[in-house]
């Protein structure tokens, strides 16, 4: 069983990228946003069953749809849970780093 504490920064980043692909693009992955290390991690996760990752069938690719992504991902229940925890943690970190104030805050 994976834990966020044992995951590298690159693994946590890839998990959130896959989560965004799953939610915003129906699982479609544009691999132009991945590097070789990401691909290696995705292959390992695929073998472990943590996240599924593969190519879209060629008969479903056109010039237009290939721009959306030539690969797909699907998260396991475990991956969904960890992605939720990491997204919340990242949101809290980013809120703490902001350089602006809301209309309710005083300068």
C-alpha positions in Angstrom: 0.0 0.0 0.0 1.4 3.4 -1.0 1.6 6.4 1.3 2.2 10.0 0.3 5.1 10.1 2.8 6.9 7.3 0.8 6.2 8.9 -2.6 8.8 11.2 -4.2 7.9 14.7 -5.3 7.8 13.5 -8.9 5.4 10.7 -8.0 3.1 13.0 -6.2 3.2 15.4 -9.1 2.4 12.7 -11.6 -0.4 11.4 -9.4 -2.0 14.9 -9.5 -1.4 15.1 -13.3 -3.2 11.8 -13.8 -6.0 12.9 -11.5 -6.5 16.0 -13.6 -6.4 14.0 -16.8 -9.0 11.6 -15.4 -11.3 14.3 -14.2 -10.9 17.0 -16.9 -10.2 14.9 -19.9 -12.0 11.6 -19.3 -8.7 9.8 -18.7 -7.0 11.1 -21.9 -3.3 11.9 -21.3 -1.2 14.2 -23.4 2.3 12.7 -23.0 3.9 15.9 -24.2 3.5 17.0 -20.6 5.5 14.0 -19.3 9.2 13.3 -19.2 11.1 10.0 -19.2 10.9 9.7 -15.4 7.1 10.2 -15.5 6.8 7.5 -18.1 8.9 5.1 -16.0 6.8 5.8 -12.9 3.6 5.3 -14.9 4.9 1.9 -16.2 5.7 0.8 -12.6 2.3 1.9 -11.4 0.6 0.1 -14.2 2.4 -3.1 -13.2 1.5 -2.6 -9.6 -2.1 -1.8 -10.4 -1.9 1.6 -8.7 -2.8 3.4 -11.9 -3.5 2.0 -15.3 -1.7 3.7 -18.2 -1.6 2.9 -21.9 -2.0 4.0 -25.5 -5.3 4.9 -27.2 -6.1 2.5 -30.0 -4.9 3.8 -33.3 -8.3 3.5 -35.0 -9.6 6.1 -32.5 -6.9 8.7 -33.3 -7.1 11.4 -35.8 -5.0 14.5 -36.3 -7.5 16.4 -34.1 -7.9 13.8 -31.4 -4.2 13.0 -31.2 -3.6 16.6 -30.0 -5.8 15.8 -27.0 -3.5 12.9 -26.1 -2.4 9.5 -27.4 -2.5 7.8 -24.1 -5.0 7.2 -21.3 -4.9 6.7 -17.5 -7.3 5.2 -14.9 -6.7 5.6 -11.2 -7.3 2.8 -8.6 -9.4 3.5 -5.5 -6.1 3.8 -3.6 -4.8 6.3 -6.1 -8.0 8.4 -5.9 -7.7 8.6 -2.1 -4.1 9.6 -2.2 -4.7 12.2 -5.0 -7.5 13.8 -2.9 -5.2 14.1 0.2 -2.3 15.4 -1.9 -4.5 17.9 -3.8 -5.8 19.3 -0.5 -2.3 19.5 1.0 -1.1 21.3 -2.2 -4.0 23.7 -2.0 -3.2 24.6 1.6 0.5 25.1 0.8 -0.3 27.3 -2.2 -2.7 29.4 -0.1 0.1 30.0 2.5 2.5 31.1 -0.3 0.2 33.7 -1.9 1.4 37.2 -2.3 -2.0 38.9 -2.4 -4.8 39.5 0.1 -8.6 38.9 -0.2 -11.1 41.7 0.2 -11.8 40.5 3.7 -8.2 40.6 4.9 -6.5 43.7 6.2 -3.1 44.8 4.9 
